[in-house]
Amino acid sequence: MGMTTLCYIEKEGRYLMLHRIVKKKDVNKDKWIGVGGHFEHGESPEDCMFREVMEETGLTPTKYRFCGIVTFLSDMGTLKEAWEYMCLYHIEEFQGELKDCDEGVLEWIRKEDILNLELWEGDRLFLRYMEERKPFFSLKLTYQKGMLTEACLDGKELEFFDVLDEEGRKTGRIKERSLVHEDGDPHGTVHIWAVRQTESGFDVLLQKRSKDKDSFPGCYDISSAGHVEAGDDYMETAIRELSEELGIEASEEELEFVEIHRGIVNRTFYGRPFFNHEISAVYVYDQPICITDLCLQEEEVEEVRWMDYEEVRKQMKTGQLEHCIFEDEFLELGRYLKQKRV
């Protein structure tokens, strides 16, 4: 186990990045990281930060933030390298002249170009938290064979999805949810449409998304939907989402498969890009539902309402209904319901 500092020095919209290409045996070989290193005996985090920055860059920090603790676990490198507590610093002002570093090559990189570098995947998480000035945080990152397989933020596990190929097959790689939506990786979701037959056609149950959702807050959406977590399949996810979001305990026999739908959305929410490429299993659930008996998941669903299928379609076309429903999927649902009724 090691105690280290990791420091990101900022100047004019750029971070000073260290390209680790010097040492032959280095767990960070060929990666771009901040500057820093291991504590020496008796040092505080600030002592180590000042010393490492001076040794590696020749600079002296004059204004800085202690942003958080990063617990780094890896099956690579020496025992000291493979288990570290990293004290993360954002250095906003400094003095001195930049010098060459014997650990690698130093270069000022524009913030918007950082993601084009060869980074540890988890670094993208704490760099975002640092940039957003998130309150002091604890982030645990676990790697296997160089791939991020687990992340916990302030003791809460972050979601991971299987990355799929264009045909919807698992590639063997998993990825943290927010990074999937930054990069537009294909991933699995389920869409469950709750419906009821009427004299004139069908009603569909629409949920209104919570105003705190990370995408499409406050919009009307599918009855129940969710991501397929790493290692899970479509059906078990559909059953889980119905239970968690609406309190409906459904069986496999009560869910009718409609189609596999491919949907792509490229938008911006809260100032951050959201690139969604989902491959969805679409189901219909037509068992009796009493809205007042539903148990809504507050962080996901604000309310639910029944609406006539044709009225929903009309309001979607005219823009009266603020929604995030894929229109081609909704049309396919209509065809399926009409065939079923006949």
C-alpha positions in Angstrom: 0.0 0.0 0.0 1.2 3.5 -0.8 0.2 7.1 0.1 0.6 9.5 -2.8 -0.4 12.9 -4.1 -1.8 13.5 -7.5 -1.8 17.1 -8.6 -3.4 18.9 -11.6 -1.9 22.3 -12.3 -4.1 24.7 -14.3 -3.1 27.6 -16.4 -5.3 29.5 -19.0 -7.7 26.6 -19.5 -5.0 24.0 -19.7 -3.8 21.3 -17.3 -0.1 20.4 -17.0 -0.1 16.7 -17.9 2.8 14.2 -17.5 3.2 11.6 -20.3 4.8 8.6 -18.5 7.1 7.3 -21.2 10.5 7.2 -19.4 10.4 4.3 -16.9 10.4 0.8 -18.4 8.6 -0.8 -15.4 5.8 1.6 -14.6 2.2 0.8 -13.8 1.4 4.1 -15.5 3.5 3.3 -18.6 2.4 5.4 -21.6 -0.5 7.0 -19.7 -1.0 10.8 -19.2 -1.5 11.7 -15.6 -1.0 14.7 -13.2 2.2 15.2 -11.3 2.9 13.8 -7.8 4.3 10.8 -6.0 4.7 8.9 -2.8 4.8 10.3 0.7 8.1 10.4 2.5 8.4 9.6 6.2 6.6 12.2 8.3 5.0 14.2 5.5 1.5 15.5 5.5 -0.5 15.5 2.2 0.5 19.2 1.7 4.2 18.5 2.4 4.2 15.8 -0.2 2.2 17.9 -2.7 4.6 20.9 -2.4 7.8 18.7 -2.6 6.6 16.5 -5.6 5.4 19.5 -7.6 8.7 21.3 -7.1 10.8 18.2 -7.9 8.8 17.3 -11.0 8.0 20.7 -12.4 10.1 23.4 -10.7 6.8 25.2 -9.7 5.6 26.3 -6.3 1.8 26.2 -5.7 0.3 29.4 -4.3 -3.4 28.6 -4.5 -4.8 25.1 -4.4 -7.7 22.9 -3.5 -7.6 19.5 -1.8 -10.4 17.8 -3.9 -10.6 14.3 -2.5 -9.2 10.9 -1.8 -8.9 8.3 -4.6 -8.4 4.7 -3.6 -6.6 3.0 -6.5 -6.7 -0.8 -6.7 -5.1 -2.8 -9.6 -3.9 -6.3 -10.3 -0.9 -4.7 -12.2 2.5 -3.4 -11.0 4.2 -3.8 -7.6 2.2 -4.1 -4.4 3.1 -0.5 -3.6 1.8 0.6 -7.0 -1.3 -1.6 -7.1 -2.9 -0.2 -3.9 -2.7 3.5 -3.3 -4.5 6.2 -1.5 -4.1 9.2 -3.7 -4.6 12.7 -2.4 -6.0 14.7 -5.3 -5.1 18.4 -5.6 -6.2 21.1 -8.1 -3.5 23.8 -8.2 -5.0 27.0 -9.5 -2.1 29.4 -9.1 1.7 28.9 -8.9 5.0 30.7 -9.3 8.3 29.7 -10.9 9.6 28.4 -14.2 8.7 25.0 -15.6 11.6 22.6 -15.9 12.0 19.2 -17.6 10.8 16.1 -15.6 12.8 12.9 -15.3 9.5 10.9 -14.9 8.2 11.7 -18.4 7.3 14.6 -20.7 5.4 17.6 -19.4 2.9 19.3 -21.6 0.1 21.9 -21.2 -3.1 20.3 -22.6 -6.3 22.2 -23.2 -9.1 20.8 -21.0 -11.3 20.0 -24.0 -8.5 17.8 -25.4 -7.8 15.8 -22.2 -10.1 13.0 -23.1 -8.2 12.4 -26.4 -5.2 11.3 -24.3 -4.4 7.8 -23.1 -5.8 8.1 -19.6 -6.8 5.6 -16.9 -10.5 5.3 -17.4 -11.3 6.2 -13.8 -9.3 9.4 -14.1 -12.0 10.8 -16.3 -14.4 10.5 -13.3 -12.3 12.4 -10.8 -11.2 15.0 -13.4 -14.9 15.7 -14.0 -15.7 15.9 -10.2 -12.7 18.3 -9.8 -13.7 20.5 -12.8 -17.3 20.6 -11.4 -15.9 21.6 -8.0 -17.7 18.8 -6.3 -17.4 18.9 -2.5 -14.6 16.8 -1.0 -15.1 13.2 -2.2 -13.9 9.7 -1.8 -13.6 7.7 -5.0 -12.6 4.0 -5.1 -11.4 2.6 -8.4 -10.7 -1.1 -9.1 -8.9 -2.3 -12.2 -8.4 -5.7 -13.7 -5.9 -6.1 -16.5 -6.0 -2.4 -17.0 -9.8 -2.2 -17.3 -11.9 -0.3 -14.8 -14.3 -2.9 -13.3 -15.7 -1.1 -10.2 -16.1 2.4 -8.9 -17.6 3.7 -5.7 -18.2 7.4 -5.0 -18.6 8.3 -1.3 -19.3 4.7 -0.5 -22.0 4.3 -3.2 -21.3 1.9 -6.1 -21.5 3.4 -9.5 -23.4 1.6 -12.3 -21.5 -0.4 -14.9 -23.0 -1.6 -18.3 -21.8 -4.2 -20.8 -20.5 -2.5 -23.9 -22.2 -4.1 -26.9 -21.2 -4.3 -30.6 -23.5 -3.0 -33.3 -25.3 -6.3 -33.4 -26.1 -6.1 -29.7 -23.6 -8.8 -28.6 -21.5 -8.3 -25.5 -18.0 -7.3 -26.3 -16.6 -8.6 -23.0 -15.9 -5.0 -21.8 -17.8 -3.2 -19.1 -18.0 0.6 -18.5 -19.2 3.1 -15.9 -22.6 4.6 -16.8 -21.6 8.3 -17.2 -18.6 7.3 -19.4 -20.9 5.2 -21.6 -23.1 8.2 -22.2 -20.1 10.5 -22.8 -18.7 8.1 -25.5 -21.9 6.8 -27.1 -21.1 3.2 -26.5 -23.9 0.7 -27.5 -25.5 -0.7 -24.4 -28.6 -2.6 -23.4 -31.9 -1.1 -22.0 -35.4 -2.4 -21.6 -38.6 -0.5 -22.5 -41.9 -1.8 -20.9 -45.2 -0.4 -22.2 -48.1 -0.9 -19.8 -51.3 -0.8 -21.9 -55.1 -1.4 -21.4 -57.7 -2.0 -24.0 -60.6 0.4 -24.4 -63.7 0.5 -26.6 -62.0 2.8 -29.1 -58.4 1.3 -29.0 -55.7 1.3 -26.3 -54.5 3.5 -23.5 -50.8 3.6 -22.6 -49.4 4.4 -19.2 -46.9 7.2 -19.4 -44.5 8.1 -16.7 -43.2 11.6 -16.1 -39.5 11.6 -15.3 -38.2 13.1 -12.2 -37.0 16.7 -12.5 -33.7 15.6 -11.1 -32.9 13.0 -13.8 -29.6 13.4 -15.5 -31.3 13.4 -18.9 -34.7 14.6 -20.1 -35.9 15.8 -16.7 -39.6 16.3 -16.4 -40.4 14.7 -19.8 -43.0 12.0 -20.4 -41.6 8.6 -21.1 -42.2 4.9 -21.5 -44.2 3.3 -18.7 -41.0 1.8 -17.3 -37.5 1.6 -18.6 -34.0 1.1 -17.4 -30.4 0.0 -18.2 -29.2 -3.5 -18.3 -26.5 -3.7 -15.7 -23.3 -5.5 -16.4 -23.8 -9.3 -16.3 -27.6 -9.1 -16.4 -30.0 -9.9 -19.3 -33.1 -8.1 -20.7 -35.9 -10.1 -19.0 -34.5 -9.9 -15.5 -33.9 -6.2 -16.0 -37.5 -5.7 -17.2 -38.9 -7.4 -14.1 -36.6 -5.5 -11.8 -37.5 -2.1 -13.4 -41.2 -2.6 -13.2 -40.8 -3.5 -9.5 -38.5 -0.7 -8.6 -40.1 2.2 -10.6 -43.8 1.3 -10.3 -44.1 -1.4 -7.6 -45.5 -3.9 -10.2 -44.4 -7.5 -9.5 -44.6 -9.1 -13.0 -43.7 -12.6 -14.1 -41.9 -13.5 -17.3 -45.1 -14.9 -18.8 -46.9 -11.5 -18.3 -44.3 -9.6 -20.4 -44.8 -9.9 -24.2 -41.8 -9.2 -26.4 -42.4 -6.7 -29.2 -39.0 -6.0 -30.8 -35.4 -5.0 -30.4 -35.2 -1.2 -30.9 -32.0 0.8 -31.7 -32.1 4.4 -30.5 -29.5 7.1 -30.7 -29.7 10.5 -28.9 -27.1 13.2 -29.0 -28.0 16.1 -26.7 -26.6 18.3 -23.9 -27.9 18.3 -20.3 -26.7 20.5 -17.5 -23.8 21.7 -19.8 -22.5 18.1 -20.4 -22.8 16.1 -23.6 -25.1 13.2 -23.5 -24.6 10.6 -26.3 -27.0 7.7 -25.9 -26.7 4.6 -28.1 -29.1 2.1 -26.7 -30.2 -1.4 -27.9 -33.5 -2.0 -26.3 -35.7 -5.0 -25.7 -39.3 -3.7 -25.9 -42.1 -5.4 -24.0 -45.8 -5.0 -23.5 -47.5 -5.5 -20.1 -51.3 -5.6 -20.3 -52.3 -6.9 -16.8 -54.8 -4.7 -14.8 -53.2 -1.7 -13.2 -54.8 0.8 -10.7 -52.7 3.9 -10.7 -53.5 4.7 -7.0 -52.0 1.4 -6.0 -48.7 2.0 -7.7 -45.6 2.7 -5.6 -43.5 5.2 -7.6 -39.8 5.4 -7.2 -39.4 9.1 -6.3 -35.9 9.6 -7.7 -37.0 8.2 -11.1 -40.8 8.9 -11.5 -42.7 12.1 -10.7 -46.1 10.8 -11.8 -47.9 8.4 -14.1 -51.0 8.9 -16.3 -53.1 6.9 -18.7 -53.5 8.4 -22.2 -55.2 7.2 -25.4 -52.6 5.9 -27.8 -53.8 8.0 -30.7 -53.9 11.1 -28.5 -50.3 10.6 -27.4 -49.3 10.2 -31.0 -51.1 13.4 -32.0 -49.6 15.4 -29.1 -46.1 14.1 -29.9 -46.5 15.3 -33.5 -47.8 18.8 -32.6 -45.2 19.2 -29.8 -47.9 19.5 -27.1 -46.4 16.6 -25.1 -42.9 17.2 -23.9 -41.5 13.7 -24.2 -38.4 11.6 -24.8 -40.1 8.7 -26.6 -38.7 7.3 -29.8 -41.4 7.9 -32.4 -40.5 4.9 -34.5 -40.8 2.6 -31.5 -44.1 4.2 -30.6 -45.4 3.5 -34.1 -44.2 -0.1 -33.9 -46.1 -0.4 -30.6 -49.2 0.8 -32.3 -48.9 -1.8 -35.0 -48.4 -4.5 -32.4 -51.4 -3.4 -30.4 -53.7 -3.3 -33.5 -52.6 -6.8 -34.5 -53.2 -8.1 -31.0 -56.7 -6.6 -30.9 -57.6 -8.2 -34.3 
